[in-house]
């Protein structure tokens, strides 16, 4: 996806056992879609930060959706069953934090996602205004000096242009089906 592109349609199974689509978020002032997974050390490091982001901006009407696109045949840790375990660990269902399974990998392909985690932020018009990294220190949350995604969220919620709309994502490559 390129900056300015519209949020594509999706219909994916969530860890709450229900199917979810883009229309559920029509009332959100901004929406983050993060391609992530269970097994990748980068993704593991960012899960607590993503939960905190939702908590911080939920009152501002931000939506966050996490999407697991990895092939579970190659990486069993990324199976739907293991997504359920991760969801329980972070209490995602109770927090109303969507974690969706992109089993066909079609959504990840449509987005052009390459890494886990990789964030895509859409404004109130559902135009892509930011894509890429979450921050500048995956290894240590206490060493973060640049909060690119959070800054972009604040700009999108305020209806202003994002200062740094594209920062290369750092993480594991998506595990594509053979």
One Martini backbone bead per residue (centre of mass of N, CA, C, O) as a GRO file, in nm:
protein
  178
    1UNK     BB    1   0.099   0.034   0.016
    2UNK     BB    2   0.011   0.369  -0.011
    3UNK     BB    3  -0.006   0.668   0.055
    4UNK     BB    4  -0.367   0.727   0.064
    5UNK     BB    5  -0.476   0.471   0.084
    6UNK     BB    6  -0.728   0.256   0.135
    7UNK     BB    7  -0.899   0.058   0.328
    8UNK     BB    8  -0.934  -0.262   0.314
    9UNK     BB    9  -1.102  -0.533   0.293
   10UNK     BB   10  -1.226  -0.757   0.561
   11UNK     BB   11  -1.246  -1.117   0.691
   12UNK     BB   12  -1.174  -1.222   1.020
   13UNK     BB   13  -1.057  -1.425   1.265
   14UNK     BB   14  -1.080  -1.415   1.606
   15UNK     BB   15  -1.001  -1.478   1.947
   16UNK     BB   16  -1.329  -1.456   2.004
   17UNK     BB   17  -1.467  -1.633   1.752
   18UNK     BB   18  -1.498  -1.396   1.555
   19UNK     BB   19  -1.584  -1.200   1.295
   20UNK     BB   20  -1.400  -0.939   1.116
   21UNK     BB   21  -1.432  -0.592   1.002
   22UNK     BB   22  -1.408  -0.266   0.883
   23UNK     BB   23  -1.696  -0.163   0.991
   24UNK     BB   24  -1.636  -0.162   1.306
   25UNK     BB   25  -1.443   0.120   1.250
   26UNK     BB   26  -1.609   0.371   1.137
   27UNK     BB   27  -1.600   0.551   1.424
   28UNK     BB   28  -1.307   0.594   1.405
   29UNK     BB   29  -1.049   0.831   1.397
   30UNK     BB   30  -0.849   0.581   1.411
   31UNK     BB   31  -0.637   0.316   1.250
   32UNK     BB   32  -0.463   0.020   1.345
   33UNK     BB   33  -0.251  -0.203   1.157
   34UNK     BB   34  -0.091  -0.503   1.279
   35UNK     BB   35   0.162  -0.701   1.186
   36UNK     BB   36   0.185  -1.015   1.357
   37UNK     BB   37   0.284  -1.243   1.630
   38UNK     BB   38   0.420  -1.498   1.841
   39UNK     BB   39   0.739  -1.587   1.777
   40UNK     BB   40   0.859  -1.321   1.737
   41UNK     BB   41   1.074  -1.121   1.913
   42UNK     BB   42   0.960  -0.851   1.822
   43UNK     BB   43   0.663  -0.903   1.878
   44UNK     BB   44   0.692  -0.974   2.176
   45UNK     BB   45   0.804  -0.690   2.257
   46UNK     BB   46   0.531  -0.527   2.147
   47UNK     BB   47   0.272  -0.616   2.288
   48UNK     BB   48   0.267  -0.428   2.543
   49UNK     BB   49   0.272  -0.162   2.373
   50UNK     BB   50   0.005  -0.202   2.222
   51UNK     BB   51  -0.176  -0.212   2.468
   52UNK     BB   52  -0.096   0.073   2.570
   53UNK     BB   53  -0.193   0.229   2.323
   54UNK     BB   54  -0.488   0.162   2.351
   55UNK     BB   55  -0.525   0.274   2.635
   56UNK     BB   56  -0.436   0.569   2.569
   57UNK     BB   57  -0.649   0.600   2.290
   58UNK     BB   58  -0.942   0.499   2.336
   59UNK     BB   59  -1.080   0.773   2.425
   60UNK     BB   60  -0.997   0.888   2.120
   61UNK     BB   61  -1.093   0.662   1.910
   62UNK     BB   62  -0.904   0.419   1.881
   63UNK     BB   63  -0.792   0.160   1.666
   64UNK     BB   64  -0.676  -0.187   1.710
   65UNK     BB   65  -0.517  -0.425   1.488
   66UNK     BB   66  -0.420  -0.757   1.491
   67UNK     BB   67  -0.220  -0.952   1.249
   68UNK     BB   68  -0.184  -1.296   1.151
   69UNK     BB   69   0.006  -1.423   0.856
   70UNK     BB   70   0.132  -1.681   0.929
   71UNK     BB   71   0.257  -1.998   0.865
   72UNK     BB   72   0.172  -2.275   1.061
   73UNK     BB   73   0.324  -2.503   0.915
   74UNK     BB   74   0.610  -2.368   0.975
   75UNK     BB   75   0.475  -2.206   1.245
   76UNK     BB   76   0.307  -2.331   1.508
   77UNK     BB   77   0.310  -2.077   1.702
   78UNK     BB   78   0.101  -1.932   1.472
   79UNK     BB   79  -0.146  -2.050   1.552
   80UNK     BB   80  -0.461  -2.015   1.657
   81UNK     BB   81  -0.421  -2.159   1.929
   82UNK     BB   82  -0.175  -1.969   2.006
   83UNK     BB   83  -0.333  -1.706   1.992
   84UNK     BB   84  -0.514  -1.771   2.234
   85UNK     BB   85  -0.285  -1.772   2.443
   86UNK     BB   86  -0.190  -1.482   2.399
   87UNK     BB   87  -0.463  -1.350   2.460
   88UNK     BB   88  -0.467  -1.445   2.754
   89UNK     BB   89  -0.202  -1.318   2.853
   90UNK     BB   90  -0.325  -1.010   2.755
   91UNK     BB   91  -0.636  -0.983   2.764
   92UNK     BB   92  -0.774  -0.905   2.481
   93UNK     BB   93  -1.080  -0.947   2.498
   94UNK     BB   94  -1.134  -0.765   2.744
   95UNK     BB   95  -0.986  -0.512   2.590
   96UNK     BB   96  -1.078  -0.509   2.286
   97UNK     BB   97  -0.843  -0.665   2.129
   98UNK     BB   98  -0.766  -0.733   1.812
   99UNK     BB   99  -0.697  -1.076   1.695
  100UNK     BB  100  -0.611  -1.182   1.372
  101UNK     BB  101  -0.656  -1.431   1.110
  102UNK     BB  102  -0.447  -1.466   0.810
  103UNK     BB  103  -0.456  -1.752   0.658
  104UNK     BB  104  -0.436  -1.661   0.342
  105UNK     BB  105  -0.263  -1.375   0.329
  106UNK     BB  106  -0.421  -1.145   0.176
  107UNK     BB  107  -0.393  -0.893   0.350
  108UNK     BB  108  -0.085  -0.875   0.351
  109UNK     BB  109  -0.064  -0.848   0.043
  110UNK     BB  110  -0.234  -0.593   0.009
  111UNK     BB  111  -0.042  -0.419   0.199
  112UNK     BB  112   0.269  -0.518   0.178
  113UNK     BB  113   0.368  -0.685   0.393
  114UNK     BB  114   0.695  -0.798   0.560
  115UNK     BB  115   0.655  -0.766   0.878
  116UNK     BB  116   0.720  -0.855   1.230
  117UNK     BB  117   0.630  -0.575   1.298
  118UNK     BB  118   0.368  -0.381   1.110
  119UNK     BB  119   0.247  -0.056   1.058
  120UNK     BB  120  -0.092   0.084   0.996
  121UNK     BB  121  -0.226   0.413   0.941
  122UNK     BB  122  -0.555   0.550   0.973
  123UNK     BB  123  -0.769   0.778   0.921
  124UNK     BB  124  -1.095   0.895   0.919
  125UNK     BB  125  -1.088   0.828   0.588
  126UNK     BB  126  -0.905   0.570   0.544
  127UNK     BB  127  -0.610   0.677   0.515
  128UNK     BB  128  -0.288   0.637   0.459
  129UNK     BB  129  -0.034   0.792   0.698
  130UNK     BB  130   0.120   0.524   0.803
  131UNK     BB  131   0.436   0.327   0.786
  132UNK     BB  132   0.589   0.076   1.009
  133UNK     BB  133   0.733   0.156   1.277
  134UNK     BB  134   0.694   0.200   1.621
  135UNK     BB  135   1.003   0.221   1.706
  136UNK     BB  136   1.369   0.242   1.813
  137UNK     BB  137   1.332  -0.015   2.049
  138UNK     BB  138   1.274  -0.340   2.071
  139UNK     BB  139   1.458  -0.445   2.318
  140UNK     BB  140   1.392  -0.154   2.483
  141UNK     BB  141   1.155   0.047   2.617
  142UNK     BB  142   1.360   0.240   2.785
  143UNK     BB  143   1.524   0.327   2.495
  144UNK     BB  144   1.323   0.505   2.376
  145UNK     BB  145   1.319   0.802   2.141
  146UNK     BB  146   1.116   0.699   1.907
  147UNK     BB  147   0.748   0.747   1.847
  148UNK     BB  148   0.615   0.709   1.559
  149UNK     BB  149   0.330   0.594   1.597
  150UNK     BB  150   0.231   0.781   1.821
  151UNK     BB  151   0.271   1.043   1.665
  152UNK     BB  152   0.083   0.966   1.431
  153UNK     BB  153  -0.171   0.933   1.598
  154UNK     BB  154  -0.188   1.221   1.702
  155UNK     BB  155  -0.213   1.349   1.423
  156UNK     BB  156  -0.464   1.197   1.325
  157UNK     BB  157  -0.651   1.288   1.563
  158UNK     BB  158  -0.591   1.604   1.482
  159UNK     BB  159  -0.582   1.628   1.154
  160UNK     BB  160  -0.279   1.596   1.078
  161UNK     BB  161   0.018   1.572   0.952
  162UNK     BB  162   0.264   1.347   0.919
  163UNK     BB  163   0.600   1.379   0.962
  164UNK     BB  164   0.660   1.046   0.957
  165UNK     BB  165   0.512   0.827   0.726
  166UNK     BB  166   0.799   0.652   0.681
  167UNK     BB  167   0.925   0.362   0.853
  168UNK     BB  168   1.114   0.109   0.873
  169UNK     BB  169   1.065  -0.201   0.954
  170UNK     BB  170   1.128  -0.413   1.240
  171UNK     BB  171   1.180  -0.769   1.180
  172UNK     BB  172   1.023  -1.032   1.080
  173UNK     BB  173   0.946  -1.223   0.840
  174UNK     BB  174   0.708  -1.328   0.660
  175UNK     BB  175   0.542  -1.647   0.654
  176UNK     BB  176   0.507  -1.788   0.367
  177UNK     BB  177   0.354  -1.977   0.164
  178UNK     BB  178   0.446  -2.245  -0.063
   0.00000   0.00000   0.00000
